Amino acid sequence: MNGPTRSAYRVIVVGAGIVGLYTAYHLARAGAGPVLVVDRGFLSSGASGRNGGGVRQQWETRATVRLARESVAAYRRFGTEFGYNVWFRQSGYLFVAETEAELARLRGVHELVVSEGLPSEVLDAAAVARRVEGIAPGAVVGGTYLATDGTLYPFPAVWGLYEAVRALGVEVVLGVEVLGVEASAGRVAAVTTRSGRVEAPTVVNAAGGWSGELSGRAGLAVPNVATRHEIFATEPLKPFLDPMVVRASDGLYFSQTMRGEIVGGITLRDGAGVAGGMPSSPRFLREMSRALVRLVPRLGSVGVLRAWSGFYDDTPDGFPVIGEDPRCGGFVHANGFGGHGFMLAPAATLRVARAAMGEPIDLDPALVSPARFLSNDRPPSVERLQLG
Ligand SMILES: Cc1cc2nc3c(=O)[nH]c(=O)nc-3n(C[C@H](O)[C@H](O)[C@H](O)COP(=O)(O)OP(=O)(O)OC[C@H]3O[C@@H](n4cnc5c(N)ncnc54)[C@H](O)[C@@H]3O)c2cc1C
């Protein structure tokens, strides 16, 4: 039977998505000792194989801007570091506003981003129209544009990491589910799987949309909520669009891939939880198509080739959960990345790996530590720009 080769590891990472694999990479490079990555699915079966590949640094809080900026630098060097081309194309992210109130909000984002040294621009409606050929006249009042944001192909990123960690001696076992997490004297001791019990003093919860389920199996309730998001790809069109476009009002986002397809989605309030699986719905096709064609009418005649869905792993304050759980030593969270885990993973997982090795991390615990959910204090800050 497919299963781990050892009975004990220094660290077990649950989840072989971008977060789990990047964490394993940082751990291996730091010489953490034997590391096991275990996933019940196949490579890219979670959100890491189902996302829009958007990588942006425009955020409403400084902490997120910084993580994203560091991650952009990591994706720029991904090809040379891992020998896999993720086709990271820094062709910009364009947030568009339909009202002056939305534009004022985007201006606030712009000012923060500029104060972090990034070349954000505020655009009027005419400047937006120059970047989005065929945009409906009067559809927007303006927007913000950051040229160093961009898009990449998620699959080669996962494959590159998979190869890299194995070359560094990490064991990656696919098709094996972690059914439980055992603790002894307030510390993680082992995980249980159908292939047997595997010991480790540290377990990293990188289970994406299922992280709440896994924490629950460890007896550690968390407020993470999985929400299903759908996305589609159209037939290929002649290149006409450079940036990823995101509409502030409804979260409509779309970009044109290098193959010419329009890939995008929209925020639908669809209910929460993983129980319904990952289907696609006619409602999404209808609402997404309507929203897209309202903004760019000439896309009305374009055929949709495929649609799929995946889970965001949302937290109440929009920040990820990074660090050791105060209720159980060695249980380290690496989750709660909402719809933006791909773009934050390189930088965020460096901190996860340090936390897993018992080292201090340079992120404000009031923002990212799981401890924030255990107090009744109001969150000191909320990352609200959960769009696109
Ligand atoms: C439609 C859509 C569009 C998105 N667009 C973007 C975007 O443009 N940019 C961006 O940055 N992010 C985007 N995201 C979000 C991004 O994909 C995720 O935040 C990111 O992939 C999370 O990575 P992960 O490794 O934490 O989770 P996943 O990739 O979901 O991996 C978690 C893994 O854990 C495994 N697992 C779960 N439970 C267990 C268990 N008990 N035992 C063993 N294995 C288990 C699962 O099988 C899964 O493979 C999007 C997401 C979706 C759904």
The ligand as an SDF file (V2000), in Angstrom:
LIG
                    3D

 53 58  0  0  0  0  0  0  0  0999 V2000
  -11.7430   29.5810   -8.3040 C   0  0  0  0  0  0  0  0  0  0  0  0
  -10.5230   30.0250   -7.5170 C   0  0  0  0  0  0  0  0  0  0  0  0
   -9.7640   31.0930   -7.9920 C   0  0  0  0  0  0  0  0  0  0  0  0
   -8.6410   31.5210   -7.2700 C   0  0  0  0  0  0  0  0  0  0  0  0
   -7.8570   32.5130   -7.7880 N   0  0  0  0  0  0  0  0  0  0  0  0
   -6.7070   32.8460   -7.1450 C   0  0  0  0  0  0  0  0  0  0  0  0
   -5.8200   33.7820   -7.7190 C   0  0  0  0  0  0  0  0  0  0  0  0
   -6.0480   34.3100   -8.7970 O   0  0  0  0  0  0  0  0  0  0  0  0
   -4.6720   34.0640   -7.0370 N   0  0  0  0  0  0  0  0  0  0  0  0
   -4.3790   33.4890   -5.8290 C   0  0  0  0  0  0  0  0  0  0  0  0
   -3.3530   33.8110   -5.2300 O   0  0  0  0  0  0  0  0  0  0  0  0
   -5.2110   32.5860   -5.2760 N   0  0  0  0  0  0  0  0  0  0  0  0
   -6.3590   32.2520   -5.9090 C   0  0  0  0  0  0  0  0  0  0  0  0
   -7.1850   31.3260   -5.3460 N   0  0  0  0  0  0  0  0  0  0  0  0
   -6.8710   30.7890   -4.0150 C   0  0  0  0  0  0  0  0  0  0  0  0
   -5.7350   29.8220   -4.0710 C   0  0  0  0  0  0  0  0  0  0  0  0
   -5.9440   28.8660   -5.0810 O   0  0  0  0  0  0  0  0  0  0  0  0
   -5.6010   29.1600   -2.7020 C   0  0  0  0  0  0  0  0  0  0  0  0
   -5.5550   30.1330   -1.6850 O   0  0  0  0  0  0  0  0  0  0  0  0
   -4.3650   28.3110   -2.6190 C   0  0  0  0  0  0  0  0  0  0  0  0
   -4.2570   27.4500   -3.7320 O   0  0  0  0  0  0  0  0  0  0  0  0
   -4.3890   27.5120   -1.3320 C   0  0  0  0  0  0  0  0  0  0  0  0
   -3.3480   26.5780   -1.3800 O   0  0  0  0  0  0  0  0  0  0  0  0
   -3.2920   25.4510   -0.2810 P   0  0  0  0  0  0  0  0  0  0  0  0
   -2.0560   24.6890   -0.5480 O   0  0  0  0  0  0  0  0  0  0  0  0
   -3.4780   26.0570    1.0570 O   0  0  0  0  0  0  0  0  0  0  0  0
   -4.6100   24.6010   -0.4970 O   0  0  0  0  0  0  0  0  0  0  0  0
   -4.9800   23.4560   -1.6030 P   0  0  0  0  0  0  0  0  0  0  0  0
   -4.3250   23.6920   -2.8870 O   0  0  0  0  0  0  0  0  0  0  0  0
   -6.4580   23.3650   -1.5630 O   0  0  0  0  0  0  0  0  0  0  0  0
   -4.3230   22.1850   -0.9690 O   0  0  0  0  0  0  0  0  0  0  0  0
   -4.8270   21.6040    0.2070 C   0  0  0  0  0  0  0  0  0  0  0  0
   -4.6150   20.1120    0.0760 C   0  0  0  0  0  0  0  0  0  0  0  0
   -4.9040   19.5070    1.3330 O   0  0  0  0  0  0  0  0  0  0  0  0
   -5.3820   18.2110    1.0640 C   0  0  0  0  0  0  0  0  0  0  0  0
   -6.0840   17.7490    2.2540 N   0  0  0  0  0  0  0  0  0  0  0  0
   -7.1420   18.3210    2.8480 C   0  0  0  0  0  0  0  0  0  0  0  0
   -7.4910   17.6110    3.9480 N   0  0  0  0  0  0  0  0  0  0  0  0
   -6.6330   16.5780    4.0380 C   0  0  0  0  0  0  0  0  0  0  0  0
   -6.5020   15.4920    4.9410 C   0  0  0  0  0  0  0  0  0  0  0  0
   -7.3110   15.3570    6.0080 N   0  0  0  0  0  0  0  0  0  0  0  0
   -5.5110   14.5970    4.7320 N   0  0  0  0  0  0  0  0  0  0  0  0
   -4.6680   14.7280    3.6690 C   0  0  0  0  0  0  0  0  0  0  0  0
   -4.7750   15.7470    2.7690 N   0  0  0  0  0  0  0  0  0  0  0  0
   -5.7420   16.6490    2.9570 C   0  0  0  0  0  0  0  0  0  0  0  0
   -6.2690   18.3980   -0.1470 C   0  0  0  0  0  0  0  0  0  0  0  0
   -6.4240   17.1880   -0.8560 O   0  0  0  0  0  0  0  0  0  0  0  0
   -5.5240   19.4670   -0.9390 C   0  0  0  0  0  0  0  0  0  0  0  0
   -4.7420   18.9170   -1.9900 O   0  0  0  0  0  0  0  0  0  0  0  0
   -8.3110   30.8840   -6.0280 C   0  0  0  0  0  0  0  0  0  0  0  0
   -9.0770   29.8250   -5.5710 C   0  0  0  0  0  0  0  0  0  0  0  0
  -10.1660   29.3880   -6.3050 C   0  0  0  0  0  0  0  0  0  0  0  0
  -10.9780   28.2370   -5.7960 C   0  0  0  0  0  0  0  0  0  0  0  0
  1  2  1  0
  2  3  1  0
  2 52  2  0
  3  4  2  0
  4  5  1  0
  4 50  1  0
  5  6  2  0
  6  7  1  0
  6 13  1  0
  7  8  2  0
  7  9  1  0
  9 10  1  0
 10 11  2  0
 10 12  1  0
 12 13  2  0
 13 14  1  0
 14 15  1  0
 14 50  1  0
 15 16  1  0
 16 17  1  0
 16 18  1  0
 18 19  1  0
 18 20  1  0
 20 21  1  0
 20 22  1  0
 22 23  1  0
 23 24  1  0
 24 25  2  0
 24 26  1  0
 24 27  1  0
 27 28  1  0
 28 29  2  0
 28 30  1  0
 28 31  1  0
 31 32  1  0
 32 33  1  0
 33 34  1  0
 33 48  1  0
 34 35  1  0
 35 36  1  0
 35 46  1  0
 36 37  1  0
 36 45  1  0
 37 38  2  0
 38 39  1  0
 39 40  1  0
 39 45  2  0
 40 41  1  0
 40 42  2  0
 42 43  1  0
 43 44  2  0
 44 45  1  0
 46 47  1  0
 46 48  1  0
 48 49  1  0
 50 51  2  0
 51 52  1  0
 52 53  1  0
M  END
$$$$
